[in-house]
Amino acid sequence: MGLKKISLYVLFIFSFSSSNAQRIAIVGAMPEEIKLLTDTLKQKKIIKKDGLVYYKGKIHTQKVVILKSGIGKVNAAYSTTKLISRFKVSKIIFTGVAGGVHPESYPGDMVVATSVFHHDYAKHLADQYIVRATTNLEGKLNPLYFKSDSLLLLLAKSVISDISFEKINEHKPQVFFGKIATGDVFLSNTEKAKWLYREFDAFATEMEGAALGQIAFQNHIPFLVIRSCSDNANNQAHVDFNEFKKPAADNAIRLVMGILDKM
């Protein structure tokens, strides 16, 4: 199926469901990861509740609610839970930065998650580190990989060529589609980054995506995680992150806005 047909098909599906007038939720962990969105927001209304700040309004023609979740899996899970209990949320898009672990990724490149998983929910034996599936509140096993919504993935693929991304160090950003690994650790270790790619075929690593994905999965809400690489999760990551997080975050937001524009 060509990109034009994909775009028309996805547009039909979203148009058909838009009559429900639910809001699309957009979440980022840090202020830099949502600022361009909140600056663009029309008919802005700010709601402070639950220790969180919600930004309601419209981007393009879409009703949205934007939220800064805070850093880490606990904050992401708490924020996502409060978000979906307070608003009628039809979809959730997480936007932000990450460490790229794909060997061909560079700062500025983006990873659209086909799925997300917890790389630190594991059994650490004497000679083995075994990543496990989480359980829900009833004690039933969740999937090891929380899959992104197929329609949101199709839509993301269909708009990439229309978006002008900011170059970082003269590098024109690429967009990868692949797994994203989540853990409560800022990864700045070359060997660990290689391990995530080798063992799980992960393209990037960050600290919130799988927590949001798990809450969305357990509440039957379609989601998508979009990450722009601020670094390569290697021994240099703590330096690159501070230098590139702002332009990287803005590139991820440009892709989110491109998706919203075509819904």
N, C-alpha and C positions, 0 to 999 in steps of 0.2 A: 504494500500500500504506500503510495507516494505521500510526501509531507503535506501537500495541499489537501488530499483526501482525508488524511489523518486529522488535520486542523478542522476541516468542515465537520467530520464525524464527532470530534470532541466538542466542538462548538454547539452542535445539535444537542448532545447529551446534557451539557451544562445549561443550555437555554431551557431545555425541558424541565430541569430540576430547580431552576432559579425562582419559580413561582412560590416556593416555600418561604422565600425571603429570609432564609437563615444567613448567618454571617460566616464569612471565611476568616478563620483565626490565623494570624501570623505571629510567630514567636521567635525571639532572639534572646540569647543569654545575657549579652552585654549592651550598654547604651549605644555603642558604635554599630551594633548589628541591627538596630531598628530606627536609627535617627533619620536616615533618608526617607524612610516610610512615614514616620510621624510628621516630618516636615512637608510631605506631599499630601497628607491626609486632608480631604475636604469635609466640611460639616463636622469638624472635630469636636468631640465631647470627651472629657477626661473623667474617669470614675476611679476613685481610690477606695479599695476594699480588700480585706483579707491580707493586708500588708503589701498589696500589689497595686500597680497603676495600669488601668486599662484605657486604651485610646480607641474610641468608637468613631466611625466615619465612613467615608467612601474613597476608594482609589479607582480611577477610571469610573466604571459604572457599578463596581462591586461594593456591597456592604461588607465592611471588615471590622475586626477588633484586633488590635495590636497589643502585644504584651512582652515586657522584659521579664524573663523567667528567673534570672539569676544563674550563677555558674554552678555546674555539677548536677549529678543525677537526682539527688534528693530535692533540690530546688526546682528542677525541671518537672519532676513528677508532681510535686505539690502545686506548682503554678498551673500545670495542664489540668489537673483535677479540679482546681478552683475555677479555671476558665470554662470548662465544659459544664460545670454545675450552675454557673451564673448566666451563660449565654447559650442560645440555640446555635450550635456550631455545626456547619455542614461538612467542613474540611479543615485540616490544620496543616499549615506549611511552616516548617522551621527553617530559619535562615541564619547564616553566620559563617564563622571561619573555622578552620580545622588544620591539622597537620596532614600533609599529603604523604602517603606511604607507597603509592604506586611509583615504581622506579622512573617513569617518564614524566612525573608531575613536577611542576615548578610553582613557586609562589605566584598567586594570581589565577592559577588553573582552578576549575570548579569540579566538584563531584556531586552529582545528583544521585542520591541513594536509591538503589534498587531494593535494598533492605538494610536494616540496622541490627546490631547485636551487641550484647554486653561482653566485652572481652575480659572484664574483671569479676564476673560471676562464675566462679570456677572452683575446682578441687585441685589443691596444690599438694601433690604427693612427693615422696623423696626424689623420684626421677621423672615425674610427669606433671604437666600443668594441663588440666582438662577443663575447657570451657563448657558450661552446662546451660541448659534451658532454665529460665525462671519459672515460678509457679504463680497462679492467680490467687485471690483471697480464699478461694474454695480448696486450694491445695492441688488444683489440676495443672498439669504442665502446659506452659506456653510454648510456642515454637521457638527454636533457637534463634531464628532470623525473623524479624518482624518486617513483612513486605510492604513497600510503598504502594500506594494506590496506582493501579495500572493506567487509569485515565489521566491522572495528574502527570505520570511519567510520559505518556504520549503527547500531552500538551506541552510539557517542557521541551521535548525533542523537536516539536514543530515550530517553536518560536526562537530557537537559538540563533539561527541565521539572520534574524531581524534585529538583533541586539548589538549595540556597540559597547564592548567591554573595555575598561581602562587597562592599558598596558602597565605591567610592573617590571621595572628594569629592562624596558624595551621588549619584553616578552608578551606576545599576543596570547591571551588566555585560551586554553582548550577547555572543553567540557567533557568530562568522563561520566559514564554511568556504571555504578558498581556498589559493592558493599561498603558500609561505613561502620567502623568499630567504635564503641563507646565505653569509656571507663573513667573513674574518678581520679584521673592522673593527667597532668600536663606532660605529654610525652616529648622528651628531648633526649632520645637514646637511639642511636643508629641501629644497633642490633635488634632492639625490640620492634622498631619500625619495620625492619626486614622480616622479622618473624610474623608480624601481623599480615603482611602481604603474602608470605610464603605459605603459612598455615591456613589462612582464611580467605585469601584473595581479596583482602580489604584494600580499598583505594585511599581511604583517609581515616583519621582517628580524631575523636573529639570527646566532649564530656556530658552531653545532654541527649543526643538523638535517640538512643535506644530506650531511655526512660520515657520520653514523650511517645515514642512508637509503641511501647508496651501499654501505656495508659490509653492511647488511641485505639489500639487493637482490642483491649478488654472492654472498651465502650463502643466498639463497632463504628468508629469514625475514620474515614479515609484520611491518610496523611502523606506528606512528602517532606524529606529532609534535603536541603540544598546547602552545601558547604563550599566556601572558596578558600583555597589553601593560602594561609599566611606564612607557612613554613613547611619543611619536609619532615617534621617530627624527629629530626636527627640531633646530633650533639650541638648544632648551631641554632636550634629552633627557638630558644629563649631570646636570641638577638633578632632573628628574622621576624618573629611574631610582633614585637614592638614596632618594628619598622613598617611592616606591610599589613597590619590588621585592618587599618582604616580603608585603604583602597580595595583590599580583598573583600571586606564586608560589603562595601558599596557594589562590587561586581555581583555578589550573590543577590543583593536586593534588586539589581537591574533585571536579573533573570526572574525573580518573583514578580516584579511589576510587568514584565513581558507576558507572564502566564495570566495575571489578572486581566490584562488588556484583551486577551483572546478568549476569555471565558464568556 
